C-alpha cells in the first residue's frame, strides 16, 4: 500500500476545492470538512445542502461555495466529548493520484488547526500512515504575495 503522512494536501474535485490541507487522524473514525453558512434545500425530491468553505488554514479571504446531496444526519462526538448532529455527504477525494469516494461530516472547523480531518474509515485498506512525516503527496504551488512596491526614499540634501 502507498504511504501517506500525518498531514497531506488533497483535492475535493466534486466540490470545486483544488487543494485543502488535511490532518490524517488514525484516532478518528469519521472524516470532517470545515463548512459554514449551511442551507438545506430540496432538488428533485432529494435533500441537498449548500455551504461555504474556507479551504486555507487561518485565512478567510478565499471562499468556495458548493453543494452536495445529503446522505444522512449523524450524531458525532468531538474529541472534547460533546455530541452534535451533523449532515453527512459523499464526495470524491484525490490523494497521491488515487481518487475515491469518502463520507464527510460538515462542521464549522474555523477554530480547529485543520480545515479537514481525514479519519481512518476514509483511508482504510488504501494507505499506510507514517505518523512521523508529512506531505508524501507534495505541496501545492504557493501563490506569490502581491507586495506593494516600496516608495523610493527621498534623498536628503546636505548643505
N, C-alpha and C positions, 0 to 999 in steps of 0.2 A: 504494500500500500504506500502511496505517496505520503510524505511527511509535511506537516504544517506547524507553524509556531503558535505561541500563545496569543500573539497579535497578528492579524493579517488584513490586507486590503481585499475587498470583494466588490463585485458589482451585482446590482439587482436590476437586470435589463428590463423586466416586465414593468417595473415601477419607474423607469427613467433615471435610476441612480447609477451613474458611471463608476463611482468609487466611494466606498464608505469603510472606515476602519472598524474592525470587529474585535472583540475580546473573545477568544476561543476558550470557553469555560466548560471543562470536563465535570465540574461540580454542579452545573445547572442542567436540568433535563431539557427544558424548552428554550427556544430562541426568542429574542425580543428586539423589536425595531423601535427607535425613537419616532414618535408621531404625535402631532398636536393638531388642534383645530379639526377634530373628527366630526364628520357629518354622515350619518347613515341615510341611505335612500334606497328606493326600490327600482330595479330595471328588469323588465320582462318577468315580473313575479319573483325575482331573486333579490335578496338583500345585499347591498354593496355599501362600501364605506369610502368616502373621500377624505383625504388627510394631507397634511403638510409634514415635510421632513427637513431638518437642518442636517445635511449629511456630514458636515465638517465639525469636529470637536471644537468647543469653546468659541464657536462663531455662529452668528445668527443672520448674517447678511446673505448667505446662499440658501435659497428655499426651493425645494422640489415639491410641487403639488401633484398628487397622484391619486389613483383609486384602485380598489380591488374588491373582488367578491368576498363576502364574509362566509367563512367555513362554519364557525360557531362562536359562542362565547364561552370562556373558560375561567374558572377561579384559579388565580396564580398567587402563590405565596412568595413574597420577596425575601431577600436574604435577611431582612430585619424581622421577618415573621408575620408581616401584615399581608392579608389576602385581599386581592382586588379582582373584579370581574373584567376581563379584557376581551376585545374582539380578536379572533384568530383568522389569519389569511394564509393562503398558499401562494408562493411566488417562486420563480427561478432565482437561483444564486449561482454566481460563477467564481471559482477559485482554482488557480493553477490550471486553467483551461478546461476544467470539469464544470459542467452545468447540470444542476439537478433541482427538483422542487423541494422547498422547505416550508414548514409551518412556522409562522411568525406571530407572536402576540404583539399588539400595538400598545405602547405606553409612552408617557412623557418621560424621556431619559435626559432632559436638559441638565439636571443636577448630577447625573452619573458621568463617570470618566469616559465611557464609550457610548456612541450613538446606537450601537448594535451589539447584542450579545449572541454568540453562536453556541447554543447548548449541545450536549453530547448526542441527542437524538438526530440532530441535523447532519453530523459528520460520521456517525457510527458506521462501520464497515466500508468507509470511503477513504479515511485518512488516519494516520497516526499523528499524535501531538507531541512535539518536542517542547516541553514546558520551559526550557532554558533559552530558547531562540525565538526570533520574530521575523516576519516578512519573508518567508520562503518564496512567496509569490511575487516578491519585489514591491516597490513603492510606486504609486502613480507619479507622473511628472509634476513637479511643483509649478504653480503659476508664479510668474515673476511679479514682484511687488512693483507697483507703479509709483515710484518715488518722485515727488515734485523736484524739479531741478532747483538746486540751491542758487539763490541770487548771488552774483559776484559781489565781493566786498568792495566797498569804495576805498580807493587809495587815499590815505590821508596825506595832505600836502604839508610838508615841513618847511618852515620858513627859517 
